[in-house]
Every structure is written in structure tokens, then in C-alpha cells.
């Protein structure tokens, strides 16, 4: 269910992606974790081509739409997006 709140669907946040990947990996669901990382990175690359920067949150249901909701506009260059994205690239490259 979508709401106008910033943490709710359709918004996706890097820390939540990290929690899902870390939890799945710890319990042996490596292929599922890799699928999440690949989907996140694919979305990031597509949105980066459009936005020319990384953002704090993304609309993960409609990739052509920007995220919204909350008390302020979407922030650029957010640290956790940068960090999680970088870590996902490293983890995927290490698994090859």
C-alpha cells in the first residue's frame, strides 16, 4: 500500500536494501541477495543516467518516476546510497 510517508512504498531506501541483502546472505540465501543487489544497481544506473546524481531514496515500483513523500524534497548525493551502492558493486564483483 502506497502512502505519502517517505519511508513507505513505493519508496526504496539503500539501508533497507542492505538489511535485506545482509540478512539473506547470513542465512544462506545468496542467490536471492544477489538478485536484490543486481536489481538495486540496475535501478541506480538507470536513474543516474536521468538524474546525473545519486539520491537518498528511489521509487522502486515505477522506476521512471522519482521518489516522493515526507517532509522535504528528495536529497542528492546521500551517504547511505553512495555507500550501499559501492558495497553492492564490490560484493558482486567478489562473487565472480
Biopython code that builds the backbone (N, CA, C, O; Angstrom):
import numpy as np
from Bio.PDB.StructureBuilder import StructureBuilder

atoms = [
    (1, "UNK", "N", (0.839, -1.180, 0.000)),
    (1, "UNK", "CA", (0.000, 0.000, 0.000)),
    (1, "UNK", "C", (0.889, 1.250, 0.000)),
    (1, "UNK", "O", (1.743, 1.407, 0.873)),
    (2, "UNK", "N", (0.693, 2.106, -0.946)),
    (2, "UNK", "CA", (1.458, 3.347, -1.013)),
    (2, "UNK", "C", (0.855, 4.387, -0.093)),
    (2, "UNK", "O", (-0.364, 4.471, 0.057)),
    (3, "UNK", "N", (1.719, 5.177, 0.521)),
    (3, "UNK", "CA", (1.282, 6.282, 1.373)),
    (3, "UNK", "C", (2.122, 7.500, 1.031)),
    (3, "UNK", "O", (3.105, 7.382, 0.300)),
    (4, "UNK", "N", (1.759, 8.666, 1.543)),
    (4, "UNK", "CA", (2.579, 9.859, 1.303)),
    (4, "UNK", "C", (3.776, 9.955, 2.260)),
    (4, "UNK", "O", (4.497, 10.952, 2.234)),
    (5, "UNK", "N", (3.996, 8.955, 3.088)),
    (5, "UNK", "CA", (5.113, 8.979, 4.029)),
    (5, "UNK", "C", (6.411, 8.584, 3.322)),
    (5, "UNK", "O", (6.400, 7.735, 2.430)),
    (6, "UNK", "N", (7.506, 9.188, 3.713)),
    (6, "UNK", "CA", (8.754, 8.991, 2.979)),
    (6, "UNK", "C", (9.332, 7.595, 3.088)),
    (6, "UNK", "O", (10.055, 7.182, 2.181)),
    (7, "UNK", "N", (9.055, 6.840, 4.151)),
    (7, "UNK", "CA", (9.636, 5.509, 4.297)),
    (7, "UNK", "C", (8.755, 4.418, 3.716)),
    (7, "UNK", "O", (9.150, 3.252, 3.706)),
    (8, "UNK", "N", (7.579, 4.765, 3.236)),
    (8, "UNK", "CA", (6.621, 3.768, 2.761)),
    (8, "UNK", "C", (6.716, 3.562, 1.255)),
    (8, "UNK", "O", (7.305, 4.364, 0.531)),
    (9, "UNK", "N", (6.119, 2.460, 0.807)),
    (9, "UNK", "CA", (6.030, 2.149, -0.611)),
    (9, "UNK", "C", (5.394, 3.333, -1.337)),
    (9, "UNK", "O", (4.441, 3.927, -0.833)),
    (10, "UNK", "N", (5.903, 3.672, -2.488)),
    (10, "UNK", "CA", (6.795, 2.935, -3.382)),
    (10, "UNK", "C", (8.274, 3.271, -3.197)),
    (10, "UNK", "O", (9.103, 2.876, -4.016)),
    (11, "UNK", "N", (8.612, 3.999, -2.127)),
    (11, "UNK", "CA", (9.988, 4.420, -1.929)),
    (11, "UNK", "C", (10.869, 3.267, -1.464)),
    (11, "UNK", "O", (10.469, 2.455, -0.630)),
    (12, "UNK", "N", (12.068, 3.213, -2.017)),
    (12, "UNK", "CA", (13.080, 2.248, -1.605)),
    (12, "UNK", "C", (14.302, 2.999, -1.112)),
    (12, "UNK", "O", (14.749, 3.966, -1.728)),
    (13, "UNK", "N", (14.826, 2.544, -0.006)),
    (13, "UNK", "CA", (15.959, 3.204, 0.636)),
    (13, "UNK", "C", (17.148, 2.254, 0.678)),
    (13, "UNK", "O", (16.979, 1.056, 0.905)),
    (14, "UNK", "N", (18.340, 2.779, 0.463)),
    (14, "UNK", "CA", (19.555, 1.962, 0.463)),
    (14, "UNK", "C", (19.739, 1.164, 1.750)),
    (14, "UNK", "O", (20.098, -0.010, 1.665)),
    (15, "UNK", "N", (19.514, 1.733, 2.947)),
    (15, "UNK", "CA", (19.741, 0.935, 4.150)),
    (15, "UNK", "C", (18.820, -0.282, 4.222)),
    (15, "UNK", "O", (19.219, -1.332, 4.727)),
    (16, "UNK", "N", (17.613, -0.150, 3.730)),
    (16, "UNK", "CA", (16.685, -1.289, 3.753)),
    (16, "UNK", "C", (17.133, -2.366, 2.779)),
    (16, "UNK", "O", (16.957, -3.555, 3.043)),
    (17, "UNK", "N", (17.708, -1.958, 1.660)),
    (17, "UNK", "CA", (18.259, -2.931, 0.715)),
    (17, "UNK", "C", (19.435, -3.667, 1.363)),
    (17, "UNK", "O", (19.583, -4.881, 1.217)),
    (18, "UNK", "N", (20.267, -2.908, 2.081)),
    (18, "UNK", "CA", (21.417, -3.502, 2.763)),
    (18, "UNK", "C", (20.963, -4.513, 3.812)),
    (18, "UNK", "O", (21.512, -5.612, 3.889)),
    (19, "UNK", "N", (19.976, -4.155, 4.613)),
    (19, "UNK", "CA", (19.475, -5.078, 5.642)),
    (19, "UNK", "C", (18.972, -6.371, 5.015)),
    (19, "UNK", "O", (19.237, -7.461, 5.523)),
    (20, "UNK", "N", (18.248, -6.244, 3.912)),
    (20, "UNK", "CA", (17.715, -7.436, 3.240)),
    (20, "UNK", "C", (18.854, -8.303, 2.704)),
    (20, "UNK", "O", (18.846, -9.521, 2.884)),
    (21, "UNK", "N", (19.817, -7.688, 2.056)),
    (21, "UNK", "CA", (20.943, -8.440, 1.489)),
    (21, "UNK", "C", (21.758, -9.100, 2.592)),
    (21, "UNK", "O", (22.106, -10.276, 2.483)),
    (22, "UNK", "N", (22.060, -8.374, 3.631)),
    (22, "UNK", "CA", (22.863, -8.910, 4.730)),
    (22, "UNK", "C", (22.134, -10.068, 5.408)),
    (22, "UNK", "O", (22.741, -11.106, 5.673)),
    (23, "UNK", "N", (20.853, -9.906, 5.688)),
    (23, "UNK", "CA", (20.086, -10.971, 6.330)),
    (23, "UNK", "C", (19.987, -12.216, 5.468)),
    (23, "UNK", "O", (20.201, -13.327, 5.952)),
    (24, "UNK", "N", (19.666, -12.039, 4.204)),
    (24, "UNK", "CA", (19.569, -13.189, 3.302)),
    (24, "UNK", "C", (20.902, -13.915, 3.184)),
    (24, "UNK", "O", (20.947, -15.145, 3.193)),
    (25, "UNK", "N", (21.984, -13.158, 3.074)),
    (25, "UNK", "CA", (23.311, -13.766, 2.957)),
    (25, "UNK", "C", (23.663, -14.548, 4.217)),
    (25, "UNK", "O", (24.172, -15.666, 4.133)),
    (26, "UNK", "N", (23.397, -13.971, 5.370)),
    (26, "UNK", "CA", (23.718, -14.640, 6.644)),
    (26, "UNK", "C", (22.974, -15.966, 6.796)),
    (26, "UNK", "O", (23.468, -16.886, 7.448)),
    (27, "UNK", "N", (21.796, -16.062, 6.200)),
    (27, "UNK", "CA", (21.003, -17.291, 6.302)),
    (27, "UNK", "C", (21.129, -18.193, 5.077)),
    (27, "UNK", "O", (20.349, -19.129, 4.906)),
    (28, "UNK", "N", (22.115, -17.909, 4.227)),
    (28, "UNK", "CA", (22.414, -18.791, 3.114)),
    (28, "UNK", "C", (21.610, -18.568, 1.848)),
    (28, "UNK", "O", (21.686, -19.379, 0.925)),
    (29, "UNK", "N", (20.846, -17.499, 1.779)),
    (29, "UNK", "CA", (20.049, -17.198, 0.588)),
    (29, "UNK", "C", (20.832, -16.243, -0.321)),
    (29, "UNK", "O", (20.415, -15.115, -0.584)),
    (30, "UNK", "N", (21.965, -16.734, -0.781)),
    (30, "UNK", "CA", (22.909, -15.908, -1.532)),
    (30, "UNK", "C", (22.336, -15.481, -2.876)),
    (30, "UNK", "O", (22.480, -14.320, -3.259)),
    (31, "UNK", "N", (21.699, -16.376, -3.592)),
    (31, "UNK", "CA", (21.165, -16.007, -4.913)),
    (31, "UNK", "C", (20.077, -14.942, -4.783)),
    (31, "UNK", "O", (19.972, -14.057, -5.632)),
    (32, "UNK", "N", (19.281, -15.021, -3.741)),
    (32, "UNK", "CA", (18.245, -14.006, -3.518)),
    (32, "UNK", "C", (18.886, -12.654, -3.180)),
    (32, "UNK", "O", (18.435, -11.609, -3.648)),
    (33, "UNK", "N", (19.938, -12.690, -2.365)),
    (33, "UNK", "CA", (20.657, -11.461, -2.028)),
    (33, "UNK", "C", (21.290, -10.853, -3.277)),
    (33, "UNK", "O", (21.251, -9.638, -3.472)),
    (34, "UNK", "N", (21.868, -11.695, -4.114)),
    (34, "UNK", "CA", (22.476, -11.196, -5.348)),
    (34, "UNK", "C", (21.425, -10.588, -6.276)),
    (34, "UNK", "O", (21.696, -9.591, -6.945)),
    (35, "UNK", "N", (20.243, -11.173, -6.319)),
    (35, "UNK", "CA", (19.166, -10.622, -7.155)),
    (35, "UNK", "C", (18.783, -9.221, -6.673)),
    (35, "UNK", "O", (18.563, -8.323, -7.486)),
    (36, "UNK", "N", (18.703, -9.037, -5.359)),
    (36, "UNK", "CA", (18.375, -7.711, -4.812)),
    (36, "UNK", "C", (19.470, -6.714, -5.183)),
    (36, "UNK", "O", (19.180, -5.597, -5.611)),
    (37, "UNK", "N", (20.732, -7.123, -5.016)),
    (37, "UNK", "CA", (21.835, -6.220, -5.359)),
    (37, "UNK", "C", (21.809, -5.853, -6.835)),
    (37, "UNK", "O", (21.979, -4.685, -7.184)),
    (38, "UNK", "N", (21.600, -6.829, -7.702)),
    (38, "UNK", "CA", (21.558, -6.562, -9.148)),
    (38, "UNK", "C", (20.400, -5.650, -9.512)),
    (38, "UNK", "O", (20.557, -4.734, -10.320)),
    (39, "UNK", "N", (19.236, -5.895, -8.919)),
    (39, "UNK", "CA", (18.078, -5.037, -9.190)),
    (39, "UNK", "C", (18.336, -3.610, -8.722)),
    (39, "UNK", "O", (18.016, -2.652, -9.426)),
    (40, "UNK", "N", (18.919, -3.473, -7.527)),
    (40, "UNK", "CA", (19.216, -2.141, -6.996)),
    (40, "UNK", "C", (20.200, -1.410, -7.909)),
    (40, "UNK", "O", (19.985, -0.248, -8.253)),
    (41, "UNK", "N", (21.267, -2.086, -8.296)),
    (41, "UNK", "CA", (22.282, -1.443, -9.129)),
    (41, "UNK", "C", (21.756, -1.100, -10.516)),
    (41, "UNK", "O", (22.105, -0.062, -11.077)),
    (42, "UNK", "N", (20.931, -1.958, -11.060)),
    (42, "UNK", "CA", (20.317, -1.672, -12.353)),
    (42, "UNK", "C", (19.453, -0.418, -12.268)),
    (42, "UNK", "O", (19.494, 0.437, -13.153)),
    (43, "UNK", "N", (18.674, -0.321, -11.196)),
    (43, "UNK", "CA", (17.823, 0.850, -10.993)),
    (43, "UNK", "C", (18.666, 2.097, -10.775)),
    (43, "UNK", "O", (18.367, 3.154, -11.331)),
    (44, "UNK", "N", (19.716, 1.983, -9.972)),
    (44, "UNK", "CA", (20.602, 3.119, -9.707)),
    (44, "UNK", "C", (21.229, 3.626, -11.014)),
    (44, "UNK", "O", (21.267, 4.832, -11.259)),
    (45, "UNK", "N", (21.711, 2.718, -11.837)),
    (45, "UNK", "CA", (22.342, 3.113, -13.099)),
    (45, "UNK", "C", (21.341, 3.801, -14.019)),
    (45, "UNK", "O", (21.666, 4.803, -14.655)),
    (46, "UNK", "N", (20.136, 3.271, -14.091)),
    (46, "UNK", "CA", (19.113, 3.880, -14.934)),
    (46, "UNK", "C", (18.755, 5.280, -14.432)),
    (46, "UNK", "O", (18.666, 6.224, -15.216)),
    (47, "UNK", "N", (18.551, 5.404, -13.118)),
    (47, "UNK", "CA", (18.172, 6.700, -12.559)),
    (47, "UNK", "C", (19.345, 7.687, -12.629)),
    (47, "UNK", "O", (19.132, 8.882, -12.834)),
    (48, "UNK", "N", (20.581, 7.195, -12.460)),
    (48, "UNK", "CA", (21.743, 8.079, -12.546)),
    (48, "UNK", "C", (21.840, 8.706, -13.936)),
    (48, "UNK", "O", (22.171, 9.884, -14.068)),
    (49, "UNK", "N", (21.555, 7.927, -14.953)),
    (49, "UNK", "CA", (21.568, 8.457, -16.321)),
    (49, "UNK", "C", (20.555, 9.590, -16.472)),
    (49, "UNK", "O", (20.786, 10.540, -17.221)),
    (50, "UNK", "N", (19.448, 9.487, -15.767)),
    (50, "UNK", "CA", (18.396, 10.510, -15.826)),
    (50, "UNK", "C", (18.691, 11.690, -14.886)),
    (50, "UNK", "O", (18.589, 12.849, -15.288)),
    (51, "UNK", "N", (19.056, 11.385, -13.639)),
    (51, "UNK", "CA", (19.192, 12.416, -12.599)),
    (51, "UNK", "C", (20.588, 13.035, -12.513)),
    (51, "UNK", "O", (20.748, 14.128, -11.969)),
    (52, "UNK", "N", (21.602, 12.341, -13.049)),
    (52, "UNK", "CA", (23.001, 12.794, -13.021)),
    (52, "UNK", "C", (23.582, 12.854, -11.603)),
    (52, "UNK", "O", (24.558, 13.561, -11.355)),
    (53, "UNK", "N", (22.974, 12.106, -10.678)),
    (53, "UNK", "CA", (23.465, 12.029, -9.308)),
    (53, "UNK", "C", (22.779, 10.860, -8.608)),
    (53, "UNK", "O", (21.800, 10.311, -9.113)),
    (54, "UNK", "N", (23.294, 10.490, -7.456)),
    (54, "UNK", "CA", (22.608, 9.519, -6.610)),
    (54, "UNK", "C", (21.682, 10.279, -5.667)),
    (54, "UNK", "O", (21.960, 11.417, -5.290)),
    (55, "UNK", "N", (20.590, 9.643, -5.294)),
    (55, "UNK", "CA", (19.588, 10.282, -4.444)),
    (55, "UNK", "C", (19.407, 9.494, -3.152)),
    (55, "UNK", "O", (19.879, 8.363, -3.035)),
    (56, "UNK", "N", (18.723, 10.096, -2.187)),
    (56, "UNK", "CA", (18.539, 9.427, -0.894)),
    (56, "UNK", "C", (17.552, 8.275, -0.958)),
    (56, "UNK", "O", (17.675, 7.325, -0.186)),
    (57, "UNK", "N", (16.574, 8.333, -1.859)),
    (57, "UNK", "CA", (15.556, 7.284, -1.966)),
    (57, "UNK", "C", (15.083, 7.225, -3.403)),
    (57, "UNK", "O", (15.268, 8.160, -4.182)),
    (58, "UNK", "N", (14.466, 6.097, -3.735)),
    (58, "UNK", "CA", (14.029, 5.859, -5.113)),
    (58, "UNK", "C", (12.640, 5.247, -5.122)),
    (58, "UNK", "O", (12.245, 4.546, -4.191)),
    (59, "UNK", "N", (11.906, 5.525, -6.193)),
    (59, "UNK", "CA", (10.636, 4.860, -6.421)),
    (59, "UNK", "C", (10.977, 3.503, -7.027)),
    (59, "UNK", "O", (11.349, 3.421, -8.198)),
    (60, "UNK", "N", (10.851, 2.443, -6.240)),
    (60, "UNK", "CA", (11.247, 1.111, -6.701)),
    (60, "UNK", "C", (10.093, 0.359, -7.362)),
    (60, "UNK", "O", (10.273, -0.770, -7.819)),
    (61, "UNK", "N", (8.920, 0.969, -7.416)),
    (61, "UNK", "CA", (7.772, 0.344, -8.091)),
    (61, "UNK", "C", (7.622, 0.845, -9.525)),
    (61, "UNK", "O", (7.296, 0.075, -10.428)),
    (62, "UNK", "N", (7.861, 2.130, -9.726)),
    (62, "UNK", "CA", (7.807, 2.742, -11.051)),
    (62, "UNK", "C", (9.145, 3.439, -11.281)),
    (62, "UNK", "O", (9.320, 4.600, -10.912)),
    (63, "UNK", "N", (10.081, 2.726, -11.889)),
    (63, "UNK", "CA", (11.454, 3.211, -11.983)),
    (63, "UNK", "C", (11.598, 4.514, -12.761)),
    (63, "UNK", "O", (12.573, 5.241, -12.571)),
    (64, "UNK", "N", (10.650, 4.813, -13.625)),
    (64, "UNK", "CA", (10.734, 6.063, -14.395)),
    (64, "UNK", "C", (10.253, 7.261, -13.577)),
    (64, "UNK", "O", (10.418, 8.405, -14.001)),
    (65, "UNK", "N", (9.664, 7.012, -12.416)),
    (65, "UNK", "CA", (9.170, 8.083, -11.550)),
    (65, "UNK", "C", (10.146, 8.322, -10.402)),
    (65, "UNK", "O", (10.796, 7.394, -9.921)),
    (66, "UNK", "N", (10.237, 9.552, -9.978)),
    (66, "UNK", "CA", (11.073, 9.885, -8.826)),
    (66, "UNK", "C", (10.334, 9.566, -7.537)),
    (66, "UNK", "O", (9.104, 9.556, -7.496)),
    (67, "UNK", "N", (11.094, 9.309, -6.496)),
    (67, "UNK", "CA", (10.514, 9.070, -5.170)),
    (67, "UNK", "C", (9.915, 10.370, -4.646)),
    (67, "UNK", "O", (10.226, 11.455, -5.138)),
    (68, "UNK", "N", (9.071, 10.246, -3.662)),
    (68, "UNK", "CA", (8.454, 11.424, -3.076)),
    (68, "UNK", "C", (7.964, 11.145, -1.669)),
    (68, "UNK", "O", (8.309, 10.127, -1.069)),
    (69, "UNK", "N", (7.168, 12.046, -1.157)),
    (69, "UNK", "CA", (6.619, 11.897, 0.178)),
    (69, "UNK", "C", (7.575, 12.407, 1.239)),
    (69, "UNK", "O", (8.765, 12.605, 0.991)),
    (70, "UNK", "N", (7.037, 12.611, 2.404)),
    (70, "UNK", "CA", (7.859, 13.077, 3.515)),
    (70, "UNK", "C", (7.801, 14.575, 3.699)),
    (70, "UNK", "O", (6.982, 15.271, 3.097)),
    (71, "UNK", "N", (8.691, 15.049, 4.546)),
    (71, "UNK", "CA", (8.670, 16.456, 4.954)),
    (71, "UNK", "C", (9.510, 17.375, 4.072)),
    (71, "UNK", "O", (9.431, 18.596, 4.214)),
    (72, "UNK", "N", (10.312, 16.819, 3.165)),
    (72, "UNK", "CA", (11.221, 17.632, 2.362)),
    (72, "UNK", "C", (11.427, 16.960, 1.013)),
    (72, "UNK", "O", (11.030, 15.811, 0.819)),
    (73, "UNK", "N", (12.046, 17.675, 0.084)),
    (73, "UNK", "CA", (12.299, 17.116, -1.248)),
    (73, "UNK", "C", (13.424, 16.079, -1.169)),
    (73, "UNK", "O", (14.212, 16.070, -0.223)),
    (74, "UNK", "N", (13.480, 15.225, -2.158)),
    (74, "UNK", "CA", (14.499, 14.179, -2.215)),
    (74, "UNK", "C", (15.884, 14.823, -2.259)),
    (74, "UNK", "O", (16.126, 15.745, -3.037)),
    (75, "UNK", "N", (16.781, 14.329, -1.421)),
    (75, "UNK", "CA", (18.126, 14.881, -1.294)),
    (75, "UNK", "C", (19.101, 14.201, -2.255)),
    (75, "UNK", "O", (18.984, 13.005, -2.525)),
    (76, "UNK", "N", (20.053, 14.962, -2.765)),
    (76, "UNK", "CA", (21.069, 14.434, -3.680)),
    (76, "UNK", "C", (22.286, 13.940, -2.913)),
    (76, "UNK", "O", (22.596, 14.419, -1.822)),
    (77, "UNK", "N", (22.972, 12.961, -3.516)),
    (77, "UNK", "CA", (24.273, 12.531, -3.025)),
    (77, "UNK", "C", (24.278, 11.981, -1.621)),
    (77, "UNK", "O", (25.237, 12.185, -0.877)),
    (78, "UNK", "N", (23.241, 11.298, -1.253)),
    (78, "UNK", "CA", (23.089, 10.840, 0.118)),
    (78, "UNK", "C", (24.120, 9.771, 0.461)),
    (78, "UNK", "O", (24.327, 8.842, -0.320)),
    (79, "UNK", "N", (24.764, 9.888, 1.606)),
    (79, "UNK", "CA", (25.843, 8.997, 2.014)),
    (79, "UNK", "C", (25.480, 7.528, 2.013)),
    (79, "UNK", "O", (26.265, 6.700, 1.550)),
    (80, "UNK", "N", (24.291, 7.183, 2.528)),
    (80, "UNK", "CA", (23.994, 5.754, 2.595)),
    (80, "UNK", "C", (23.713, 5.176, 1.218)),
    (80, "UNK", "O", (23.991, 4.000, 0.987)),
    (81, "UNK", "N", (23.181, 5.949, 0.313)),
    (81, "UNK", "CA", (23.002, 5.466, -1.054)),
    (81, "UNK", "C", (24.368, 5.224, -1.696)),
    (81, "UNK", "O", (24.588, 4.199, -2.342)),
    (82, "UNK", "N", (25.275, 6.172, -1.512)),
    (82, "UNK", "CA", (26.624, 6.036, -2.059)),
    (82, "UNK", "C", (27.309, 4.802, -1.479)),
    (82, "UNK", "O", (27.882, 4.008, -2.224)),
    (83, "UNK", "N", (27.255, 4.634, -0.171)),
    (83, "UNK", "CA", (27.942, 3.532, 0.489)),
    (83, "UNK", "C", (27.381, 2.169, 0.135)),
    (83, "UNK", "O", (28.138, 1.249, -0.174)),
    (84, "UNK", "N", (26.059, 2.027, 0.175)),
    (84, "UNK", "CA", (25.434, 0.738, -0.135)),
    (84, "UNK", "C", (25.662, 0.385, -1.602)),
    (84, "UNK", "O", (25.954, -0.766, -1.926)),
    (85, "UNK", "N", (25.533, 1.352, -2.471)),
    (85, "UNK", "CA", (25.751, 1.096, -3.895)),
    (85, "UNK", "C", (27.186, 0.638, -4.148)),
    (85, "UNK", "O", (27.408, -0.334, -4.870)),
    (86, "UNK", "N", (28.136, 1.317, -3.572)),
    (86, "UNK", "CA", (29.536, 0.927, -3.712)),
    (86, "UNK", "C", (29.775, -0.480, -3.173)),
    (86, "UNK", "O", (30.473, -1.277, -3.801)),
    (87, "UNK", "N", (29.205, -0.784, -2.024)),
    (87, "UNK", "CA", (29.387, -2.110, -1.416)),
    (87, "UNK", "C", (28.757, -3.197, -2.275)),
    (87, "UNK", "O", (29.326, -4.280, -2.412)),
    (88, "UNK", "N", (27.591, -2.926, -2.856)),
    (88, "UNK", "CA", (26.952, -3.919, -3.726)),
    (88, "UNK", "C", (27.825, -4.223, -4.942)),
    (88, "UNK", "O", (27.950, -5.382, -5.337)),
    (89, "UNK", "N", (28.431, -3.195, -5.540)),
    (89, "UNK", "CA", (29.337, -3.444, -6.664)),
    (89, "UNK", "C", (30.494, -4.334, -6.213)),
    (89, "UNK", "O", (30.850, -5.285, -6.908)),
    (90, "UNK", "N", (31.077, -4.035, -5.065)),
    (90, "UNK", "CA", (32.191, -4.833, -4.554)),
    (90, "UNK", "C", (31.770, -6.267, -4.285)),
    (90, "UNK", "O", (32.456, -7.199, -4.704)),
    (91, "UNK", "N", (30.657, -6.460, -3.595)),
    (91, "UNK", "CA", (30.197, -7.824, -3.277)),
    (91, "UNK", "C", (29.920, -8.636, -4.521)),
    (91, "UNK", "O", (30.274, -9.814, -4.585)),
    (92, "UNK", "N", (29.288, -8.021, -5.519)),
    (92, "UNK", "CA", (29.001, -8.745, -6.749)),
    (92, "UNK", "C", (30.272, -9.067, -7.522)),
    (92, "UNK", "O", (30.395, -10.159, -8.078)),
    (93, "UNK", "N", (31.217, -8.137, -7.566)),
    (93, "UNK", "CA", (32.480, -8.396, -8.253)),
    (93, "UNK", "C", (33.279, -9.477, -7.543)),
    (93, "UNK", "O", (33.942, -10.278, -8.202)),
    (94, "UNK", "N", (33.234, -9.521, -6.221)),
    (94, "UNK", "CA", (33.955, -10.535, -5.455)),
    (94, "UNK", "C", (33.374, -11.938, -5.663)),
    (94, "UNK", "O", (34.075, -12.937, -5.506)),
    (95, "UNK", "N", (32.086, -12.000, -6.018)),
    (95, "UNK", "CA", (31.430, -13.313, -6.178)),
    (95, "UNK", "C", (31.655, -13.909, -7.566)),
    (95, "UNK", "O", (31.275, -15.054, -7.811)),
    (96, "UNK", "N", (32.264, -13.155, -8.474)),
    (96, "UNK", "CA", (32.507, -13.653, -9.831)),
    (96, "UNK", "C", (33.686, -14.607, -9.886)),
    (96, "UNK", "O", (34.021, -15.114, -10.957)),
]
sb = StructureBuilder()
sb.init_structure("model")
sb.init_model(0)
sb.init_chain("A")
sb.init_seg("    ")
for serial, (resi, resn, name, xyz) in enumerate(atoms, 1):
    if name == "N":
        sb.init_residue(resn, " ", resi, " ")
    sb.init_atom(name, np.array(xyz, "f"), 0.0, 1.0, " ", f" {name:<3s}", serial, name[0])
structure = sb.get_structure()
